[in-house]
Amino acid sequence: MTEITRQTVLDYLAANPGETNKRDIARGLRVNGEARRELRKILQELEAEGVISRVGRRAFARSDVPPPTGIVEFLRIDEHGDLIGKAVGQDGLFGPEIIYAGHRGKRRDPDPGMRDRALCDIEEGRDGLWRARMIKKIETRSDTMIGVLEQMAHGGGQVESTSRKDKRSFLIFPGDQMDARHGDLVRVEPKPSRNHGHGPKRGKIVEILGNADNPKAASLIAMASYDIPDTFDPDVIAAAEAAQPAECPREDLTQIPLITIDPADARDHDDAVFAQADDDPKNKGGWKIIVAIADVSAYVPFNGILDKEAYRRANSTYFPDRVASMLPKALSAGECSLKEGELRCCLAFEMVFSAEGTKLRHRLIRGMMRSAAGLSYEEAQAAIDGEPSDRAAPLLETVLKPLWAAYAALKNKRSERSPLDLDIPERKIELSPDGEVLGVRVRDRFDAHMLIEEMMIQANVCAAEALETKRHELIYRVHEEPSDEKIHGLSTFLETLDLSWSMGEKVTPARFNRLLAIARETDRHHEISEIVLRSQSQAVYSPDNLGHFGLNLTKYAHFTSPIRRYSDLIVHRALIRAYGLGPDGLDDQQRVRLEEIAGHLVDRERASMAAERDASDRYLTAFLQDRVGAEFEGRITGVAKFGLFVRLDETAADGFVPAASLGDEYWFFDDGASALVAEHSARRYELGQPVRVKLKEANSVAASLVLEMLSEPRPKRKGEKPPSQHRHKRVLQHKRPGKGGPRKGGFKGKRRR
């Protein structure tokens, strides 16, 4: 009989993905008698931790590997036009992303769409990607849709989706219209249908969001599409207004002139900083730095109404015209905001650094503070540059100059650490009070920004180290190094530019920085920066410490923004419990659910990011509607088999050039080179290429910009054969106009006039 351990169970599931119920596992591991109880206990523990997932009433699968045959829910369309899904377990979706690869055998059901579920055969390819072939569609999800009502003369109307990816439309009968009028933004729920897919589908309006012509409709659509709450229930607001801090011993920090430095339009202030020379003779030239953070956990007790609402939202979401806050205003902009001159509860790290910037020690403090000033980045920088405002002048010698001197030491150590140095400009959409777009500008970036950023990073490192010292559970912010597949793609791309990337050498941020430094000396800087960015993994939350590749840190946790991130609230609670700082530490119910909590936080973070991008796209599209026909300079930021994505230099708006409009040749998608290549001439449009385009169409409801390419493609590369002379790796089938069959070879463009 095999000894039953967690690892033997996981190894068995990996080796036998088709035998997943308890009986099969027990038989395969030759378990009987009392050992069956131990097996059942291990399965329960692994399931509670999220390591395995139920794929049926009694069947299990490893959470990082989908079953060979199972249910797949399709979630999105990627940049190549592929439908992407995940395996469905009893407790939700799990495992890696899966690419839809068509039907298995004879086609019976229509291809699935987003939110559809299908029974599929699932297998991993040699390229490491998982693919699903549909056996049978089992569920077309009746999710609601956001759209615009087009009123009909006889009553009722039709609602077209506002989403570029969701192309549904619904027929609305008068009795299902509520009080919606022509042009209103509405949420529609599909109605049961007996027409089996023939004719228009019926829907019912369940919510009226406002009028589509309202300039602020962009944020409304984005929030509704990604389930971002915009308002709080009255009882949540009342709880925030009545909240009182938990009673606990606190250190008095009110005599220390901590200051906040934030954007000029900041709506909350959750971090304050202070620095002074270390008076310890053993640390000559060293520095003491205090980073104090709003003590949100004192006001948001676990499992209360505020906590449940904060967990549901997971983070604040920032739109050009508003903030969908994680916490009500009474806390986010009130009792938990470190306002100038106001007494506030805080959780702080006092850190001691050497003159060279090496951290020697740190100390955790639960205290009371009073901000000496609330400065903007511009105000703090101007003071250091010799033009202090009336408010900053009294702080220049005693507070600001020591902060900059301490930052100089940290900066030296940061240079040694060599975090990934991707300089991506941040753009801000400027709106009028009525929500009209006035313009787009690149946000200025000062030393003041980098000072605060580096001090926050150091505090986050302290939080992770402090909890590890106490051997206490926490949620880390992790960023894994790029996958082998992405590094191989990067290497292949660089070969097309006559640059080499040794696959055998260790992948480090410093290697990427050396590549970027070389790129800055060439005319291919933008292409290389874009491909380096795309090669990176996404940062996530995890109870397992996988390190942070981008920052080149081995221990890192989010601690500095509990007003707007639930992850930081978890870390605060963990610190309070680990160090015995009060009764409001991390509860056992959360300690055992950290895997689940981390997954939820990642899902909501990505929804927020998508909603923010969606709203910005809609605002920019509305801004450009009056400029249809105008010409713009831009750069190719994406290449797909069906066309080119171009970012306009002036506004950073993203538009699309269909491959069918690119000329009179067929265009092949060269995945390795991120290029569209002409069939006979081998001329090419490539990632990062600067181009001139004309705006052909701007649809603000769908946030869609259609562009016409004015720039000629780059010439054929030396020694390269045209695609017509060899079979290409990724061939797109495209039906020729007026012909009955498909032509293998890509998109046939139209002649430009």
C-alpha positions in Angstrom: 0.0 0.0 0.0 1.3 3.5 -0.9 1.9 5.9 1.9 -0.8 8.6 1.6 0.5 12.2 1.5 -0.6 15.4 -0.2 2.2 14.9 -2.8 1.2 11.3 -3.7 -2.4 12.4 -4.3 -1.3 15.3 -6.5 1.1 13.1 -8.4 -1.6 10.6 -9.0 -4.0 13.3 -10.3 -1.3 14.6 -12.6 -0.5 11.2 -14.0 -4.2 10.0 -14.2 -6.3 13.0 -15.2 -9.1 10.7 -16.4 -9.5 8.8 -13.1 -10.5 11.5 -10.7 -13.1 10.3 -8.2 -12.3 9.1 -4.7 -12.8 5.4 -5.6 -10.4 5.6 -8.6 -7.8 7.5 -6.5 -8.1 5.0 -3.7 -7.9 2.0 -6.1 -5.0 3.6 -8.0 -3.0 4.2 -4.8 -4.0 0.9 -3.3 -5.6 2.5 -0.3 -7.9 0.7 2.0 -9.2 0.5 5.5 -8.2 3.4 7.8 -6.0 5.0 5.1 -9.2 5.9 3.2 -10.1 8.3 6.0 -6.7 9.9 5.6 -7.2 10.2 1.8 -10.6 11.8 2.3 -9.1 14.3 4.8 -6.3 15.2 2.3 -8.7 15.7 -0.5 -10.8 18.0 1.7 -7.7 20.0 2.7 -6.5 20.3 -0.9 -9.9 21.4 -2.1 -10.3 24.0 0.7 -6.9 25.4 -0.2 -7.8 25.6 -3.9 -5.0 23.2 -4.9 -7.6 20.8 -6.5 -11.1 21.6 -7.8 -14.3 19.5 -8.1 -15.2 18.8 -11.7 -18.3 16.8 -10.7 -20.1 15.6 -7.6 -17.3 13.2 -6.7 -14.6 13.9 -9.2 -11.5 16.0 -8.6 -8.8 17.6 -10.8 -5.6 19.6 -10.0 -6.4 23.3 -10.1 -3.5 24.0 -12.4 -4.4 21.3 -15.0 -7.7 21.0 -16.8 -9.3 17.5 -17.1 -8.9 15.6 -20.5 -12.6 15.9 -21.1 -14.7 18.6 -19.3 -16.8 21.7 -19.4 -15.2 24.8 -20.7 -16.6 28.3 -20.3 -15.5 30.7 -23.0 -14.6 34.2 -21.6 -13.0 36.5 -24.1 -11.4 36.9 -27.5 -7.7 37.5 -27.6 -5.6 39.8 -29.9 -5.4 37.1 -32.5 -9.2 36.6 -32.6 -9.0 33.3 -30.8 -11.8 32.4 -28.3 -10.3 31.8 -24.8 -11.9 29.9 -22.0 -11.3 28.0 -18.7 -12.3 24.7 -17.3 -15.5 24.7 -15.1 -15.4 23.1 -11.7 -18.0 22.7 -9.1 -16.7 25.8 -7.3 -16.1 27.9 -10.4 -13.5 28.3 -13.1 -10.0 26.9 -12.6 -6.8 26.0 -14.4 -4.9 27.7 -17.3 -6.5 29.5 -20.2 -7.7 27.2 -23.0 -7.9 28.1 -26.7 -11.0 27.0 -28.7 -9.7 24.8 -31.6 -13.0 23.9 -33.3 -15.2 20.9 -33.3 -14.3 17.3 -32.5 -15.6 15.2 -35.4 -18.7 16.1 -37.3 -20.0 19.6 -36.7 -23.4 19.6 -35.0 -23.7 22.7 -32.8 -22.8 26.3 -33.8 -19.4 27.5 -32.5 -19.5 28.8 -29.0 -19.4 32.5 -28.1 -18.4 34.4 -25.1 -20.1 33.2 -21.9 -21.1 29.9 -23.6 -20.3 26.6 -22.1 -19.4 23.4 -23.9 -18.3 19.8 -23.3 -14.8 19.6 -24.8 -11.8 17.4 -25.2 -8.9 19.3 -23.7 -5.2 18.7 -24.4 -1.9 20.4 -24.1 0.1 21.1 -27.3 3.8 20.9 -27.7 3.9 24.7 -27.5 2.6 24.5 -23.9 -0.8 25.9 -24.8 -4.1 24.2 -23.9 -6.7 23.7 -26.6 -10.3 22.5 -26.5 -12.3 20.8 -29.3 -16.0 21.0 -28.7 -18.0 17.8 -28.4 -21.3 19.5 -27.6 -22.5 22.9 -26.6 -24.4 22.5 -23.3 -25.3 26.1 -22.2 -25.7 29.4 -23.8 -25.4 31.8 -20.9 -28.3 34.3 -20.4 -26.0 37.1 -19.1 -27.3 40.6 -19.2 -26.1 43.0 -21.9 -25.5 46.8 -22.0 -26.8 48.5 -25.0 -28.6 51.5 -26.6 -32.4 51.4 -27.2 -33.5 52.3 -30.7 -37.2 53.0 -30.4 -39.5 51.7 -33.1 -42.6 53.6 -34.5 -45.0 50.9 -33.5 -43.7 50.6 -30.0 -41.0 48.6 -28.4 -37.5 48.7 -30.0 -34.2 47.1 -30.5 -31.1 47.2 -28.3 -27.6 46.9 -29.8 -24.7 46.0 -27.6 -22.2 48.7 -26.7 -19.4 46.2 -26.6 -16.9 45.7 -29.4 -16.7 42.0 -28.5 -20.3 41.2 -27.6 -22.2 41.6 -30.9 -25.7 40.6 -29.6 -28.9 42.6 -30.1 -32.3 42.1 -28.7 -35.9 42.9 -29.8 -37.8 44.6 -27.0 -41.6 44.4 -26.9 -43.5 47.4 -25.4 -44.3 45.4 -22.2 -40.5 44.7 -21.6 -39.3 48.3 -22.1 -39.8 49.8 -18.6 -39.7 53.6 -19.0 -36.7 53.6 -21.4 -36.7 56.0 -24.3 -35.0 56.2 -27.6 -31.2 56.6 -27.1 -31.2 55.4 -23.5 -28.4 53.2 -22.2 -30.1 50.1 -20.8 -29.3 46.7 -19.3 -31.1 43.9 -21.1 -31.8 40.4 -19.9 -32.5 37.7 -22.6 -36.0 36.2 -22.5 -36.6 32.5 -23.1 -37.0 31.7 -26.8 -38.5 28.9 -28.8 -37.2 29.9 -32.1 -34.0 27.8 -31.8 -31.8 30.5 -33.1 -33.9 31.6 -36.0 -35.0 35.3 -36.1 -34.2 38.1 -33.6 -33.9 37.2 -29.9 -36.2 38.9 -27.4 -35.0 40.7 -24.4 -36.3 42.6 -21.4 -34.9 45.9 -20.1 -34.1 45.5 -16.4 -32.2 48.8 -15.8 -32.0 52.2 -17.3 -28.5 53.7 -16.9 -28.9 57.1 -18.6 -28.8 58.6 -22.0 -26.1 57.5 -24.5 -25.6 61.1 -25.5 -24.5 62.1 -22.0 -20.8 62.8 -22.2 -20.3 60.8 -18.9 -22.0 57.8 -20.5 -18.5 56.3 -21.1 -17.9 55.5 -17.5 -21.5 54.3 -17.0 -21.1 51.8 -19.8 -17.7 50.6 -18.5 -19.0 50.2 -14.9 -22.1 48.3 -16.0 -20.1 46.1 -18.4 -17.5 45.0 -15.8 -19.8 44.9 -12.8 -18.1 47.9 -11.1 -20.5 49.3 -8.4 -20.8 53.1 -8.6 -23.0 53.7 -5.5 -23.2 52.4 -1.9 -26.3 51.2 -0.3 -27.6 53.5 2.4 -26.8 51.1 5.2 -23.2 50.8 4.0 -22.9 54.6 4.0 -24.5 54.8 7.5 -22.0 52.2 8.8 -19.1 54.2 7.4 -20.4 57.5 8.9 -20.8 55.8 12.3 -17.5 53.8 12.3 -15.2 54.3 15.3 -11.6 53.0 15.5 -10.8 49.8 17.4 -9.4 50.5 20.8 -5.7 49.5 21.1 -2.4 50.9 22.4 -0.9 53.5 20.0 2.4 55.2 19.8 2.3 59.0 19.6 3.8 60.2 16.3 2.1 63.6 16.3 5.3 65.5 16.9 6.9 64.0 13.8 6.3 66.2 10.7 5.0 63.4 8.4 3.7 64.8 5.1 1.7 63.4 2.2 2.8 63.9 -1.4 0.1 63.0 -3.9 -1.3 64.0 -7.3 -3.0 67.5 -7.3 -6.4 65.9 -7.9 -6.0 63.1 -5.4 -9.2 62.1 -3.7 -7.7 60.2 -0.8 -4.4 60.3 1.1 -3.3 57.0 2.6 0.5 57.3 2.9 2.8 59.9 4.6 6.6 60.0 4.8 9.3 61.5 6.9 13.1 61.2 6.9 16.0 62.3 9.1 19.7 61.6 9.5 20.4 58.7 11.7 22.1 59.9 15.0 23.6 56.5 15.6 27.5 56.9 15.4 27.7 53.3 14.1 25.6 54.3 11.1 27.5 57.4 9.9 25.6 59.1 6.9 22.7 56.7 7.4 19.0 57.6 7.4 15.8 56.9 9.3 12.7 56.9 7.2 9.1 56.5 8.5 6.3 55.5 6.1 2.9 55.9 7.8 -0.2 54.4 6.3 -3.9 55.0 7.1 -5.1 52.4 9.7 -8.2 51.3 7.8 -8.4 47.9 9.6 -9.3 49.9 12.8 -12.5 51.2 11.1 -13.4 48.1 9.0 -14.0 45.1 11.3 -13.9 41.7 9.7 -17.2 40.3 8.4 -19.0 43.5 9.1 -21.1 45.3 6.5 -18.1 47.6 5.5 -15.8 44.6 5.2 -18.2 42.6 3.1 -18.7 45.5 0.7 -14.9 46.3 0.5 -14.2 42.6 -0.2 -16.9 42.5 -2.9 -15.3 45.6 -4.7 -11.7 44.5 -3.9 -10.3 47.8 -5.0 -11.1 51.3 -6.1 -11.6 51.9 -9.8 -10.5 55.2 -11.3 -12.3 56.8 -14.3 -11.6 60.1 -16.0 -14.7 61.6 -14.4 -15.2 59.7 -11.1 -13.9 57.1 -8.7 -15.7 53.9 -7.9 -14.3 53.7 -4.3 -13.7 50.5 -2.3 -14.9 52.4 0.8 -17.6 55.1 1.3 -16.5 58.7 1.2 -16.8 59.1 5.0 -13.8 56.8 5.3 -11.9 57.0 2.0 -11.9 60.8 2.0 -12.7 61.3 5.7 -11.5 59.4 8.8 -9.1 57.2 6.9 -7.6 59.9 4.8 -4.4 61.4 6.2 -5.6 65.0 5.8 -3.3 67.9 6.7 -3.6 68.9 10.3 -6.1 66.1 11.2 -5.4 63.5 14.0 -5.4 60.1 12.3 -4.8 56.4 13.2 -1.9 54.9 11.3 0.2 51.8 10.9 3.8 52.7 10.2 7.3 51.2 9.5 10.3 53.0 10.8 13.2 51.9 8.6 17.0 52.5 9.1 19.2 52.6 6.1 23.0 52.9 5.7 24.5 55.7 3.7 24.7 53.4 0.7 20.9 52.6 1.0 21.1 49.2 2.5 18.3 48.5 5.0 19.7 47.7 8.4 16.5 47.1 10.4 12.8 48.1 10.6 10.2 48.5 13.4 6.4 48.2 13.1 4.4 51.0 14.8 0.6 51.3 15.5 0.2 55.0 16.2 -1.5 58.3 15.9 -0.2 61.0 13.5 -1.0 64.5 12.3 0.1 65.3 8.7 2.2 68.5 8.7 1.2 69.2 5.0 -0.6 67.8 2.1 1.6 68.6 -0.9 1.2 67.8 -4.6 4.0 66.2 -6.6 4.4 69.5 -8.5 4.5 71.5 -5.2 7.1 69.3 -3.6 9.3 69.2 -6.7 9.1 73.0 -7.2 10.2 73.5 -3.6 13.3 71.3 -4.1 14.0 73.1 -7.4 14.2 76.4 -5.6 10.6 77.7 -6.0 8.8 76.8 -2.8 5.1 77.7 -2.3 4.0 79.5 0.9 2.9 76.1 2.3 6.1 74.2 1.3 8.6 76.9 2.3 8.6 76.2 6.1 9.1 72.5 5.4 12.0 72.8 2.9 15.0 72.5 5.2 13.5 70.3 7.9 11.3 67.9 5.9 11.8 68.1 2.1 15.6 68.2 1.8 16.1 65.3 4.3 13.5 63.3 2.3 15.4 63.9 -1.0 18.8 63.1 0.7 17.4 59.8 2.0 16.0 59.1 -1.4 19.4 59.6 -3.0 20.7 56.7 -0.8 17.8 54.5 -1.7 18.3 55.4 -5.4 21.8 54.1 -5.2 20.6 50.7 -3.9 17.8 50.6 -6.5 20.4 51.0 -9.2 22.3 48.0 -7.9 19.0 46.0 -7.7 18.3 47.0 -11.3 14.5 46.6 -11.5 12.9 46.4 -14.9 13.2 49.8 -16.5 10.2 50.2 -18.8 9.5 53.9 -19.3 5.8 54.0 -20.2 4.3 57.5 -20.3 1.0 57.9 -18.5 -1.6 60.0 -20.2 -4.5 61.9 -18.5 -7.8 62.7 -20.2 -8.8 66.2 -19.2 -12.6 66.8 -18.9 -14.8 69.8 -18.6 -17.2 70.0 -15.6 -19.9 68.6 -18.0 -17.8 65.6 -19.0 -16.6 66.9 -22.4 -13.1 65.9 -23.3 -10.9 69.0 -23.5 -7.7 67.2 -24.5 -5.1 64.5 -23.5 -1.8 65.2 -21.9 1.2 63.2 -20.8 1.5 63.3 -17.0 4.7 64.9 -15.9 7.0 62.6 -13.9 9.3 64.2 -11.3 11.8 63.0 -8.8 9.0 63.5 -6.3 7.1 60.6 -7.9 10.1 58.3 -7.8 10.8 59.2 -4.2 7.4 58.2 -3.0 7.4 55.1 -5.2 10.7 53.9 -3.8 9.7 54.6 -0.2 6.4 52.7 -0.7 8.3 49.8 -2.2 10.6 49.7 0.9 7.6 49.7 3.2 5.9 46.9 1.2 9.1 44.8 1.5 9.1 45.4 5.3 5.6 44.1 5.5 6.4 40.9 3.8 9.6 40.4 5.8 7.9 41.2 9.1 5.2 38.6 8.6 7.7 36.0 7.4 9.7 36.6 10.6 6.6 35.8 12.6 5.8 32.8 10.3 2.4 34.3 9.7 0.3 33.8 6.6 -0.1 36.7 4.2 -1.0 37.6 0.6 2.0 38.5 -1.4 2.1 40.6 -4.5 4.0 38.3 -6.9 5.3 38.8 -10.4 6.8 35.7 -11.9 9.6 35.8 -14.5 8.5 35.5 -18.1 7.5 32.0 -19.3 9.8 30.0 -21.5 7.2 30.4 -24.3 7.3 34.2 -24.1 11.1 34.3 -23.9 11.2 32.1 -27.0 8.8 34.5 -28.7 11.0 37.4 -27.7 14.1 35.7 -29.0 12.4 34.9 -32.3 11.3 38.5 -32.7 14.8 39.9 -31.9 16.3 37.6 -34.5 14.2 39.4 -37.2 16.0 42.6 -36.1 19.4 41.0 -36.1 19.6 41.1 -32.3 20.4 38.0 -30.3 19.0 36.8 -27.0 20.8 33.7 -25.6 18.2 31.2 -24.5 20.6 29.5 -22.1 21.4 32.6 -20.1 19.5 33.4 -16.9 16.5 35.8 -17.4 16.9 38.8 -15.2 15.5 42.4 -15.2 19.1 43.6 -15.8 19.2 41.6 -19.0 16.0 43.3 -20.2 17.5 46.7 -19.2 20.6 46.1 -21.2 18.4 45.2 -24.2 16.3 48.3 -23.7 19.5 50.5 -23.5 20.7 49.1 -26.8 17.3 49.6 -28.3 17.3 53.3 -27.3 20.3 53.8 -29.6 18.3 52.5 -32.6 15.2 53.4 -34.6 13.5 50.2 -33.3 13.2 51.3 -29.7 9.4 51.3 -29.7 9.2 47.8 -31.2 11.6 46.3 -28.7 10.0 48.1 -25.7 6.6 46.8 -26.8 7.7 43.2 -27.2 9.6 43.3 -23.8 6.4 44.6 -22.1 4.4 41.8 -23.7 6.9 39.2 -22.7 6.3 39.9 -19.0 4.0 37.9 -16.7 1.0 39.7 -15.1 1.5 40.6 -11.4 -1.0 38.8 -9.2 -1.8 38.1 -5.5 -0.9 34.8 -4.0 -0.4 33.3 -0.5 2.7 31.7 -1.9 5.9 33.8 -2.2 7.0 33.6 -5.8 9.0 36.8 -5.7 8.6 40.0 -7.8 10.6 39.8 -11.0 9.9 43.3 -12.2 11.1 44.9 -9.0 13.8 42.3 -8.6 12.7 41.6 -5.0 12.4 38.2 -3.2 9.7 39.4 -0.7 7.0 41.8 -1.5 3.4 42.5 -0.2 1.0 45.4 -0.8 0.8 47.3 2.5 0.6 51.0 1.5 -2.9 51.6 0.1 -5.6 50.0 2.3 -8.1 52.7 1.4 -8.2 51.5 -2.2 -6.9 47.9 -2.1 -8.4 45.0 0.0 -5.1 43.1 -0.4 -3.4 45.8 1.8 -6.2 45.5 4.4 -5.4 41.7 4.7 -1.7 42.5 5.2 -2.5 45.1 7.8 -4.7 42.6 9.7 -2.0 40.0 9.5 0.6 42.4 11.0 -1.8 43.4 13.8 -2.3 39.8 14.7 1.3 38.7 14.3 2.6 41.5 16.5 -0.3 41.6 19.0 -1.2 45.2 18.2 -4.9 45.0 18.8 -8.1 42.9 18.7 -8.7 43.5 15.0 -6.1 41.2 13.5 -6.6 38.7 10.8 -9.4 36.3 11.6 -9.0 32.5 11.3 -11.8 32.5 8.7 -9.7 34.6 6.4 -6.4 32.9 7.3 -7.7 29.6 5.8 -9.2 31.3 2.7 -6.1 33.3 1.5 -5.9 31.3 -1.8 -9.5 32.0 -2.6 -9.2 35.7 -1.5 -6.2 36.2 -3.6 -8.0 34.8 -6.7 -11.0 37.0 -6.1 -8.7 40.1 -5.8 -6.9 39.3 -9.0 -10.2 38.8 -10.9 -11.6 42.2 -9.6 -8.3 44.0 -10.2 -8.4 42.8 -13.9 -12.0 43.9 -14.2 -11.1 47.3 -12.9 -8.3 47.7 -15.3 -10.5 46.6 -18.2 -13.2 49.0 -17.1 -10.7 51.9 -16.8 -9.4 51.2 -20.3 -12.9 50.8 -21.7 -14.0 54.2 -20.3 -10.9 55.9 -21.6 -11.4 54.4 -25.1 -15.0 55.7 -25.2 -14.0 59.2 -24.1 -11.2 59.3 -26.7 -13.5 58.0 -29.4 -16.1 60.6 -28.6 -13.4 63.3 -28.6 -12.4 62.2 -32.1 -15.9 61.9 -33.7 -15.7 65.5 -35.0 -12.4 64.7 -36.7 -13.4 61.9 -39.1 -11.3 62.4 -42.2 -8.4 63.9 -40.4 -4.9 62.4 -40.6 -2.8 61.4 -37.6 0.7 60.2 -36.9 0.8 56.9 -34.9 2.6 53.7 -34.2 1.6 50.1 -34.8 1.1 48.6 -31.3 -0.5 45.2 -32.3 -0.5 42.9 -35.3 -3.1 40.2 -35.8 -4.1 38.1 -38.7 -7.1 40.3 -39.4 -5.4 43.7 -39.2 -3.2 46.2 -37.4 -3.8 48.1 -34.2 -2.4 51.7 -34.2 -2.0 54.1 -31.3 -2.3 57.7 -32.3 0.5 59.9 -31.0 -1.7 62.9 -30.2 -4.2 61.3 -28.0 -3.0 57.7 -27.3 -6.3 56.5 -28.7 -6.2 53.0 -30.2 -7.6 52.4 -33.7 -7.8 49.5 -36.1 -6.7 49.1 -39.7 -8.4 46.1 -41.3 -6.1 43.9 -43.3 -8.6 43.9 -46.2 -7.8 47.6 -46.7 -4.1 47.4 -46.9 -3.5 47.2 -50.6 -3.9 44.9 -53.6 -2.0 41.9 -52.2 -2.8 39.1 -49.8 -1.4 39.7 -46.3 0.1 36.9 -44.3 0.5 37.0 -40.5 4.1 36.4 -39.4 3.6 35.6 -35.7 7.3 35.4 -34.9 8.1 38.8 -36.4 4.8 40.4 -35.3 4.2 41.6 -38.9 1.8 41.4 -41.8 3.7 40.4 -44.9 2.5 40.9 -48.5 2.2 37.7 -50.5 4.3 38.6 -53.5 6.4 41.7 -52.7 7.2 40.6 -49.1 6.7 44.2 -48.0 5.6 44.4 -44.4 3.8 46.3 -41.6 5.5 45.6 -38.3 5.0 46.0 -34.6 6.3 49.4 -33.5 6.4 50.9 -37.0 5.6 54.6 -37.2 2.7 55.2 -39.6 0.4 57.9 -40.9 -3.3 57.1 -40.9 -6.7 58.7 -41.7 -9.6 58.4 -39.3 -12.4 56.7 -41.3 -15.0 56.0 -38.5 -15.4 56.8 -34.8 -18.2 55.0 -33.0 -18.3 56.3 -29.4 -21.0 53.8 -28.3 -18.9 50.8 -29.4 -15.6 52.7 -28.6 -14.4 51.8 -32.1 -12.0 53.8 -34.3 -11.5 52.5 -37.9 -8.4 53.8 -39.6 -7.1 53.9 -43.2 -3.4 53.2 -43.6 -1.6 56.1 -45.5 2.0 55.0 -45.0 3.6 52.5 -47.3 4.8 49.2 -45.9 8.4 48.7 -45.1 10.4 47.0 -47.9 11.2 43.4 -48.1 13.9 42.2 -45.8 17.2 41.3 -47.4 17.3 37.6 -48.4 13.7 37.0 -47.3 11.4 34.9 -49.6 7.9 36.2 -50.2 5.1 34.2 -48.6 4.0 33.0 -52.1 7.1 31.0 -52.3 6.7 28.9 -49.2 4.0 27.7 -46.9 3.7 30.1 -44.0 3.4 29.0 -40.4 0.1 30.7 -39.6 -2.1 30.9 -42.7 -5.4 32.6 -42.5 -8.3 31.4 -44.6 -10.2 34.2 -46.2 -13.1 33.9 -48.6 -12.4 35.8 -51.8 -15.1 38.3 -52.9 -17.4 36.7 -55.5 -15.8 33.2 -55.1 -17.3 30.2 -53.6 -14.4 28.7 -51.8 -11.7 29.8 -49.3 -8.3 30.9 -50.5 -5.4 29.9 -48.3 -3.1 32.9 -48.0 -4.4 35.6 -45.8 -6.4 38.8 -46.4 -6.7 40.3 -49.8 -6.5 44.1 -49.5 -8.2 46.7 -51.5 -6.3 49.1 -53.7 -5.8 52.5 -52.0 -6.9 55.5 -54.0 
